[in-house]
Amino acid sequence: MSESQLTALWHNFLGESPVWYKQTIIVFLVLNPILLSLAGPVVAGWVLIAEFIFTLALALRCYPLQPGGLLAVEAIVMGLAEPHSVFHEAEANFEVILLLMFMVAGIYFMKDLLLYVFTKILLNVRSKKMLSFLFSFVAAFLSAFLDALTVTAVLIAVGVGFYAVFHRVSSGALLDDKLHDHTQDASVDPSDLDDLETFRGFLRSLLMHGAVGTALGGVCTLVGEPQNLLIATVAGWNFQTFFLYMAPITMPVLACGLITCLLLEATSAFGYGAQMPEKVRKVLIDFDAAQQASATQRSQMKLTIQAAVAVILVFALAFHIAAVGLVGLLVIVLLTAFNGVTDEHEIGHAFHEALPFTALLVVFFAIVAVIHEQHLFTPVIEAVLAMSSEVRPAMFFLANGLLSAISDNVFVATVYISEIDAALKAGEIDRAEFDRLAIAINTGTNLPSVATPNGQAAFLFLLTSALAPLIRLSYGTMVWMALPYTIVLTAVGLGAVIVAL
């Protein structure tokens, strides 16, 4: 291979990722076979887990599917896991794969209704405390029945839309000017710059309240987060059973999370408290009125159909009439059929959001297969199970919370629920103990993980969205603004686990 070909190969490898990141992945891939031959499969397996968590923690540098997938493929080639074991893990969690494939895509066709709801809340509630409370509560409620990523996508769409409207007006452009660049402030009237900066702070705080709301609601139900369904599938819980088992922890956490929202707005601490400038409010109200005036019977009927399907969705989930993923497919069929979405490419857009993560989930299962075949977590689980039954749930909550804050909560949940399921089948714990530990694993992976964007998919989605740079929402800013929520959710969740379990 010529030097020019090698240069092209190097530039293509992991695309625009930093050079040091590419070099690190190459070192991992070279090191693993050496470790396997010198130190054995257990050491090589643990190093592989650390390397995989590294790719998850640095998801902003490169989507983990590629580097994590390379590590998983290498592990299988080295014999740390068999291909049929990976297939078995995916087969056992097929319901979760269906959830990601169809439910997320189904909710995509309900975005108009969700946008309508959040827009009305934003423009009709003048109190910032009440507005923040409603954004958090509605995001929590929707995430309990829909999908946190989709709810976050709607919040982002509302934020980008309103920001672009005010930016166009303050720049002297027409409201319907699609070519206006709202990423640059050079054209903004100097008298509006202060209002624009205040509006950024207003949107930052509102989006963070909403993102935390998706975590508060997502932990409550079987469909709130992918790991919930994964845990419920292993445990054999339906929608109602899952909710009732989690309620002693999730309801106090929800209440305290919403109180924290109000306190942050009242004290203006941690970057919260910014108000919507009156000039911005007037521009947005005028814009919404113009949008409503141009609404047609057909567009209004679309909202009606979406509302009707939303009711069907809630009842279908509550009474568990079918697997969650199949309910999502039902939503797709109903909404596309009755709202006239019949073009294949238009339907295809609905699947763009979820399928990359679906592929990543199967890579998770490959790493889990390595853990199982090499019995890597057996000593850890045995150490925890050797403790008294009173402290086990709390230890699982903290261990899952810590790992989920720096890694991915679906991966962490997959590992731990598989291990306690093996312990149950081996007779090391009884069914009651299994249920308590499963509750601790679910709440542990969902609540402390709000600490960083790495732990919550909704946070990462917000951070990597087009809105984040517009409102000056950086990684450090997100961690700082999430800190009070992290403390409250972790402390209240741990206390509830100790008391209730």
C-alpha positions as CSV (number, residue, x, y, z in Angstrom):
1,M,0.0,0.0,0.0
2,S,1.4,3.4,-1.0
3,E,2.0,6.3,1.3
4,S,-0.9,8.2,-0.2
5,Q,-3.2,5.2,0.3
6,L,-2.1,4.9,3.9
7,T,-2.8,8.6,4.4
8,A,-6.3,8.3,2.9
9,L,-6.9,5.2,5.1
10,W,-5.9,7.2,8.2
11,H,-8.1,10.1,7.4
12,N,-11.1,7.8,6.7
13,F,-10.6,5.8,9.9
14,L,-13.2,7.1,12.4
15,G,-13.7,10.2,10.2
16,E,-13.4,13.6,11.9
17,S,-12.6,12.2,15.3
18,P,-9.5,13.7,17.0
19,V,-6.1,12.2,16.2
20,W,-5.5,11.2,19.8
21,Y,-8.8,9.4,19.9
22,K,-8.0,7.4,16.7
23,Q,-4.6,6.5,18.1
24,T,-6.1,5.4,21.4
25,I,-8.5,3.0,19.6
26,I,-5.7,1.6,17.6
27,V,-3.7,1.0,20.8
28,F,-6.7,-0.8,22.3
29,L,-7.0,-3.1,19.2
30,V,-3.3,-3.9,19.3
31,L,-3.1,-4.4,23.0
32,N,-6.0,-6.8,23.4
33,P,-4.5,-9.8,21.7
34,I,-1.3,-9.3,23.5
35,L,-3.1,-9.2,26.9
36,L,-5.1,-12.3,26.0
37,S,-1.9,-14.3,25.2
38,L,0.1,-13.0,28.2
39,A,-2.5,-12.5,31.0
40,G,-5.4,-14.7,29.9
41,P,-9.1,-14.1,29.0
42,V,-10.2,-12.7,32.4
43,V,-7.8,-9.8,32.4
44,A,-8.3,-9.2,28.6
45,G,-12.1,-9.2,29.3
46,W,-11.9,-6.6,32.0
47,V,-9.6,-4.4,29.9
48,L,-12.1,-4.8,27.1
49,I,-14.9,-3.5,29.3
50,A,-12.8,-0.5,30.4
51,E,-12.1,0.2,26.7
52,F,-15.7,0.0,25.8
53,I,-16.8,2.3,28.6
54,F,-14.1,4.7,27.3
55,T,-15.9,4.8,24.0
56,L,-19.3,5.4,25.7
57,A,-17.8,8.2,27.9
58,L,-16.4,9.9,24.9
59,A,-19.5,9.6,22.7
60,L,-19.2,13.3,21.8
61,R,-15.8,12.6,20.1
62,C,-17.1,9.7,18.1
63,Y,-20.4,7.8,18.1
64,P,-19.7,4.6,20.1
65,L,-21.1,2.2,17.5
66,Q,-17.9,2.3,15.4
67,P,-15.1,2.1,18.0
68,G,-17.2,-0.1,20.3
69,G,-18.2,-2.3,17.4
70,L,-14.5,-2.8,16.4
71,L,-13.7,-3.8,20.0
72,A,-16.7,-6.2,20.0
73,V,-15.7,-7.8,16.7
74,E,-12.1,-8.2,17.9
75,A,-13.4,-9.9,21.1
76,I,-15.3,-12.4,19.1
77,V,-12.4,-13.1,16.8
78,M,-10.2,-13.6,19.8
79,G,-12.7,-16.2,21.2
80,L,-13.8,-14.2,24.3
81,A,-17.4,-14.8,23.1
82,E,-19.1,-16.9,20.5
83,P,-21.2,-15.4,17.7
84,H,-24.2,-17.5,18.7
85,S,-23.9,-16.0,22.3
86,V,-24.3,-12.5,20.8
87,F,-27.4,-13.7,18.9
88,H,-28.8,-15.3,22.0
89,E,-28.4,-12.0,23.9
90,A,-30.2,-10.1,21.1
91,E,-32.9,-12.7,20.9
92,A,-33.5,-12.6,24.6
93,N,-34.0,-8.8,24.3
94,F,-35.9,-8.8,21.1
95,E,-38.7,-6.8,22.7
96,V,-36.3,-4.0,23.5
97,I,-35.1,-3.9,19.9
98,L,-38.7,-3.8,18.7
99,L,-39.3,-0.9,21.1
100,L,-36.5,1.1,19.6
101,M,-37.4,0.3,16.1
102,F,-41.1,1.0,16.2
103,M,-42.1,3.0,19.2
104,V,-39.6,5.9,18.6
105,A,-40.6,6.0,15.0
106,G,-44.3,5.9,15.9
107,I,-44.0,8.9,18.2
108,Y,-42.2,10.8,15.4
109,F,-45.5,11.0,13.6
110,M,-47.0,12.6,16.7
111,K,-44.6,15.5,16.8
112,D,-47.2,18.1,15.6
113,L,-49.4,17.4,18.6
114,L,-46.5,17.5,21.0
115,L,-45.2,20.7,19.5
116,Y,-48.7,22.2,19.8
117,V,-48.9,21.3,23.5
118,F,-45.5,22.7,24.5
119,T,-46.0,25.9,22.3
120,K,-49.3,26.7,24.1
121,I,-47.6,26.1,27.5
122,L,-44.7,28.4,26.6
123,L,-46.8,31.3,25.4
124,N,-49.7,31.2,27.8
125,V,-47.9,30.8,31.1
126,R,-46.2,34.0,32.2
127,S,-44.8,32.8,35.5
128,K,-41.3,31.3,34.9
129,K,-41.7,29.1,38.0
130,M,-45.0,27.7,36.8
131,L,-43.7,27.4,33.2
132,S,-40.6,25.5,34.3
133,F,-42.8,23.3,36.5
134,L,-45.2,22.5,33.7
135,F,-42.4,21.8,31.2
136,S,-40.8,19.4,33.6
137,F,-44.1,17.7,34.6
138,V,-45.4,17.4,31.0
139,A,-42.0,16.1,29.8
140,A,-42.1,13.6,32.7
141,F,-45.7,12.5,31.9
142,L,-45.0,12.1,28.2
143,S,-41.7,10.3,28.8
144,A,-43.6,7.8,31.0
145,F,-45.8,6.7,28.0
146,L,-43.8,7.7,25.0
147,D,-40.0,8.0,24.5
148,A,-37.6,10.4,26.2
149,L,-35.6,11.0,23.1
150,T,-38.7,12.0,21.1
151,V,-40.0,14.2,23.9
152,T,-36.5,15.9,24.0
153,A,-36.6,16.2,20.2
154,V,-39.9,18.1,20.5
155,L,-38.4,20.4,23.2
156,I,-35.5,21.1,20.9
157,A,-37.8,21.8,17.9
158,V,-39.8,24.3,20.0
159,G,-36.5,26.0,21.2
160,V,-35.0,26.2,17.8
161,G,-38.2,27.4,16.2
162,F,-38.8,30.2,18.7
163,Y,-35.1,31.2,18.8
164,A,-35.0,31.5,15.0
165,V,-38.2,33.6,14.9
166,F,-36.9,36.2,17.3
167,H,-33.4,36.1,15.6
168,R,-35.0,36.9,12.3
169,V,-37.1,39.7,13.6
170,S,-34.2,41.3,15.5
171,S,-32.1,41.0,12.4
172,G,-34.7,42.8,10.3
173,A,-35.5,39.7,8.2
174,L,-38.9,38.5,7.2
175,L,-40.6,35.9,9.4
176,D,-40.8,33.4,6.6
177,D,-37.2,34.0,5.5
178,K,-35.9,30.4,5.3
179,L,-32.4,31.5,4.2
180,H,-31.7,33.6,7.3
181,D,-28.7,32.4,9.3
182,H,-29.7,32.4,12.9
183,T,-26.3,31.0,14.0
184,Q,-24.6,34.4,13.5
185,D,-25.4,37.5,15.5
186,A,-23.7,40.1,13.3
187,S,-27.0,41.1,11.7
188,V,-28.9,41.5,15.1
189,D,-29.9,45.0,16.0
190,P,-27.5,46.1,18.8
191,S,-30.5,47.2,20.9
192,D,-31.8,43.6,20.9
193,L,-28.5,41.8,21.8
194,D,-29.3,42.0,25.6
195,D,-32.8,40.5,25.0
196,L,-31.3,37.8,22.8
197,E,-28.7,36.8,25.5
198,T,-31.5,36.8,28.2
199,F,-33.6,34.7,25.9
200,R,-30.7,32.2,25.5
201,G,-30.6,31.9,29.3
202,F,-34.3,31.4,29.4
203,L,-34.3,28.6,26.9
204,R,-31.2,27.0,28.5
205,S,-33.0,26.7,31.9
206,L,-36.3,25.6,30.3
207,L,-34.6,22.9,28.2
208,M,-32.7,21.6,31.2
209,H,-35.9,21.4,33.3
210,G,-37.5,19.5,30.4
211,A,-34.6,17.1,30.0
212,V,-34.6,16.3,33.7
213,G,-38.3,15.8,33.5
214,T,-37.8,13.1,30.9
215,A,-35.6,11.3,33.4
216,L,-38.2,11.8,36.2
217,G,-40.9,10.3,34.1
218,G,-38.8,7.8,32.2
219,V,-37.9,5.8,35.4
220,C,-41.5,5.2,36.3
221,T,-42.8,2.9,33.5
222,L,-41.9,0.0,31.4
223,V,-41.6,2.1,28.2
224,G,-39.9,5.2,29.7
225,E,-36.4,4.1,28.9
226,P,-35.0,1.2,26.9
227,Q,-33.3,-0.4,30.0
228,N,-36.7,-0.4,31.8
229,L,-38.2,-2.8,29.2
230,L,-35.0,-4.8,29.3
231,I,-35.2,-5.3,33.0
232,A,-39.0,-5.9,32.9
233,T,-38.5,-8.6,30.2
234,V,-36.0,-10.5,32.3
235,A,-38.2,-10.0,35.5
236,G,-41.4,-11.0,33.7
237,W,-43.2,-7.7,34.7
238,N,-46.0,-6.1,32.7
239,F,-46.8,-2.4,32.5
240,Q,-48.8,-2.2,35.7
241,T,-46.6,-4.5,37.7
242,F,-43.5,-2.4,36.7
243,F,-45.2,0.9,37.7
244,L,-46.3,-0.5,41.1
245,Y,-43.0,-2.0,42.0
246,M,-41.1,1.3,41.1
247,A,-43.7,3.7,42.7
248,P,-42.3,3.6,46.3
249,I,-39.0,5.0,44.9
250,T,-40.1,6.9,41.7
251,M,-43.0,8.9,43.2
252,P,-41.0,10.5,46.1
253,V,-38.2,11.2,43.6
254,L,-40.7,12.8,41.1
255,A,-42.2,15.0,43.8
256,C,-38.7,16.1,45.1
257,G,-37.5,16.7,41.5
258,L,-40.4,19.0,40.8
259,I,-39.9,20.9,44.1
260,T,-36.2,21.3,43.1
261,C,-37.3,22.8,39.8
262,L,-39.4,25.4,41.6
263,L,-36.6,26.2,44.1
264,L,-34.0,26.6,41.3
265,E,-36.2,29.1,39.6
266,A,-37.0,30.9,42.9
267,T,-33.3,31.2,43.8
268,S,-31.9,31.7,40.3
269,A,-29.1,29.3,41.4
270,F,-27.0,27.1,39.1
271,G,-27.8,29.1,36.0
272,Y,-31.6,29.1,36.3
273,G,-34.1,31.9,36.7
274,A,-33.7,33.8,33.5
275,Q,-37.0,35.4,32.3
276,M,-38.4,35.7,28.8
277,P,-38.0,39.4,27.7
278,E,-41.3,41.1,26.9
279,K,-40.2,42.0,23.4
280,V,-39.5,38.3,22.7
281,R,-42.8,37.3,24.1
282,K,-44.6,39.8,21.9
283,V,-42.8,38.6,18.8
284,L,-43.5,34.9,19.5
285,I,-47.2,35.6,20.3
286,D,-47.6,37.5,17.0
287,F,-45.9,34.6,15.2
288,D,-48.1,32.0,16.8
289,A,-51.2,34.0,15.9
290,A,-50.1,34.2,12.3
291,Q,-49.5,30.4,12.3
292,Q,-53.0,29.7,13.7
293,A,-54.6,32.0,11.2
294,S,-53.1,30.1,8.4
295,A,-54.1,26.7,9.7
296,T,-56.3,24.6,7.5
297,Q,-59.0,22.1,8.2
298,R,-56.6,19.4,7.1
299,S,-53.9,20.4,9.5
300,Q,-56.4,20.7,12.4
301,M,-57.7,17.2,11.5
302,K,-54.1,15.9,11.7
303,L,-53.9,17.1,15.3
304,T,-57.2,15.5,16.1
305,I,-56.0,12.1,14.7
306,Q,-52.8,12.4,16.7
307,A,-54.7,13.1,19.9
308,A,-57.0,10.1,19.3
309,V,-54.0,7.8,18.6
310,A,-52.3,9.1,21.7
311,V,-55.3,7.9,23.8
312,I,-55.1,4.5,22.1
313,L,-51.4,4.3,22.8
314,V,-51.9,5.0,26.5
315,F,-54.6,2.4,26.9
316,A,-52.7,-0.2,24.9
317,L,-49.6,0.2,27.1
318,A,-51.6,0.3,30.4
319,F,-53.5,-2.9,29.6
320,H,-50.5,-4.5,27.9
321,I,-52.5,-5.7,24.8
322,A,-49.3,-6.5,22.9
323,A,-45.6,-6.2,23.1
324,V,-44.5,-2.5,23.4
325,G,-42.8,-2.6,20.0
326,L,-45.9,-3.9,18.3
327,V,-47.9,-1.1,19.9
328,G,-45.4,1.3,18.3
329,L,-46.0,-0.3,15.0
330,L,-49.8,0.1,15.5
331,V,-49.1,3.8,16.1
332,I,-47.1,4.1,12.8
333,V,-49.9,2.4,10.8
334,L,-52.7,4.5,12.3
335,L,-51.0,7.9,12.1
336,T,-49.6,7.4,8.6
337,A,-52.8,5.9,7.2
338,F,-55.1,8.6,8.6
339,N,-52.8,11.5,8.1
340,G,-51.9,10.8,4.5
341,V,-48.2,9.9,4.9
342,T,-47.8,7.3,2.2
343,D,-44.4,8.1,0.7
344,E,-41.7,5.5,1.5
345,H,-38.9,8.1,1.9
346,E,-41.1,10.3,4.2
347,I,-41.8,7.3,6.4
348,G,-38.1,6.4,6.4
349,H,-37.2,9.7,8.2
350,A,-39.0,8.4,11.3
351,F,-36.5,5.6,11.7
352,H,-33.3,7.8,11.5
353,E,-33.4,8.7,15.2
354,A,-33.6,5.2,16.7
355,L,-31.8,2.8,14.4
356,P,-28.2,3.9,15.2
357,F,-28.9,3.3,18.8
358,T,-30.5,0.0,18.0
359,A,-27.3,-1.1,16.3
360,L,-25.3,0.1,19.3
361,L,-27.6,-1.9,21.6
362,V,-26.6,-5.1,19.7
363,V,-23.0,-4.2,20.2
364,F,-23.8,-3.9,24.0
365,F,-25.1,-7.5,23.8
366,A,-21.7,-8.6,22.3
367,I,-19.9,-7.1,25.3
368,V,-22.4,-8.7,27.6
369,A,-21.8,-12.1,26.0
370,V,-18.1,-11.7,26.8
371,I,-18.9,-10.9,30.4
372,H,-21.1,-14.0,30.6
373,E,-18.8,-16.4,28.9
374,Q,-15.8,-15.3,30.9
375,H,-17.8,-14.9,34.2
376,L,-16.2,-11.4,34.7
377,F,-18.9,-10.0,37.0
378,T,-19.4,-13.2,39.1
379,P,-16.9,-12.1,41.8
380,V,-18.4,-8.7,42.0
381,I,-22.0,-10.0,42.3
382,E,-20.9,-12.6,44.8
383,A,-19.3,-10.0,47.0
384,V,-22.5,-7.9,47.0
385,L,-24.6,-11.0,47.6
386,A,-22.4,-11.9,50.5
387,M,-23.5,-8.7,52.3
388,S,-26.6,-8.6,54.4
389,S,-29.9,-8.5,52.5
390,E,-30.7,-5.1,54.0
391,V,-27.8,-3.3,52.3
392,R,-27.8,-5.1,48.9
393,P,-30.4,-2.9,47.2
394,A,-28.6,0.3,48.3
395,M,-25.2,-1.1,47.0
396,F,-26.8,-2.0,43.7
397,F,-28.4,1.4,43.4
398,L,-25.1,3.2,44.1
399,A,-23.0,0.9,41.9
400,N,-25.4,1.2,38.9
401,G,-25.7,5.0,39.5
402,L,-21.9,5.5,39.4
403,L,-21.4,3.5,36.3
404,S,-24.4,5.0,34.5
405,A,-23.2,8.5,35.1
406,I,-20.0,7.9,33.2
407,S,-21.2,5.2,30.8
408,D,-24.5,4.2,29.2
409,N,-27.4,3.1,31.5
410,V,-28.7,0.5,29.0
411,F,-25.3,-1.2,29.0
412,V,-25.0,-1.1,32.8
413,A,-28.6,-2.4,33.3
414,T,-28.0,-5.2,30.8
415,V,-25.0,-6.4,32.7
416,Y,-26.4,-6.3,36.2
417,I,-29.9,-7.6,35.5
418,S,-28.3,-10.6,33.6
419,E,-26.1,-11.3,36.6
420,I,-28.8,-11.3,39.2
421,D,-31.0,-13.4,36.9
422,A,-28.2,-16.0,36.8
423,A,-28.0,-15.8,40.6
424,L,-31.7,-16.4,40.8
425,K,-31.5,-19.4,38.5
426,A,-28.6,-20.8,40.5
427,G,-30.6,-20.6,43.7
428,E,-28.3,-18.0,45.3
429,I,-31.2,-15.6,45.8
430,D,-35.0,-16.1,46.0
431,R,-37.6,-14.4,43.9
432,A,-38.4,-11.6,46.4
433,E,-34.7,-10.7,46.6
434,F,-34.5,-10.7,42.8
435,D,-37.4,-8.3,42.6
436,R,-35.8,-5.9,45.2
437,L,-32.5,-5.9,43.4
438,A,-34.1,-5.4,40.0
439,I,-35.9,-2.3,41.4
440,A,-32.6,-1.0,42.7
441,I,-30.9,-1.6,39.3
442,N,-33.7,0.2,37.4
443,T,-33.8,3.2,39.6
444,G,-30.0,3.3,40.0
445,T,-29.4,3.4,36.2
446,N,-32.1,6.0,35.7
447,L,-31.6,8.6,38.5
448,P,-27.9,9.3,39.3
449,S,-27.2,9.2,35.6
450,V,-28.5,12.7,35.1
451,A,-25.1,13.8,36.4
452,T,-23.6,13.9,32.9
453,P,-24.7,13.8,29.3
454,N,-23.0,10.4,29.0
455,G,-25.5,8.8,31.3
456,Q,-28.8,10.1,29.8
457,A,-29.5,9.6,26.1
458,A,-31.9,12.6,26.2
459,F,-29.1,14.8,27.7
460,L,-26.6,13.7,25.0
461,F,-29.2,14.3,22.3
462,L,-29.8,17.8,23.6
463,L,-26.0,18.5,23.8
464,T,-25.4,17.4,20.2
465,S,-28.4,19.1,18.8
466,A,-28.5,22.2,16.6
467,L,-30.0,24.2,19.6
468,A,-27.1,23.7,22.0
469,P,-24.6,26.1,20.4
470,L,-27.4,28.6,19.8
471,I,-28.2,28.9,23.5
472,R,-24.6,28.4,24.6
473,L,-25.3,25.1,26.3
474,S,-21.9,23.3,26.6
475,Y,-21.0,20.0,28.3
476,G,-19.7,21.8,31.4
477,T,-22.8,24.0,31.6
478,M,-25.0,20.9,31.4
479,V,-23.1,19.2,34.2
480,W,-23.3,22.3,36.4
481,M,-27.0,22.9,35.8
482,A,-27.8,19.2,36.4
483,L,-25.8,19.1,39.7
484,P,-28.6,20.1,42.1
485,Y,-30.9,17.6,40.4
486,T,-28.2,14.9,40.6
487,I,-27.8,15.5,44.3
488,V,-31.6,15.5,45.0
489,L,-32.5,12.5,42.8
490,T,-29.6,10.4,44.1
491,A,-30.2,11.2,47.7
492,V,-34.0,10.8,47.6
493,G,-33.7,7.7,45.4
494,L,-31.2,6.1,47.7
495,G,-33.2,6.9,50.8
496,A,-36.4,5.5,49.2
497,V,-34.5,2.3,48.3
498,I,-33.3,1.9,51.8
499,V,-36.7,2.5,53.3
500,A,-38.9,0.7,50.8
501,L,-36.6,-2.3,49.9
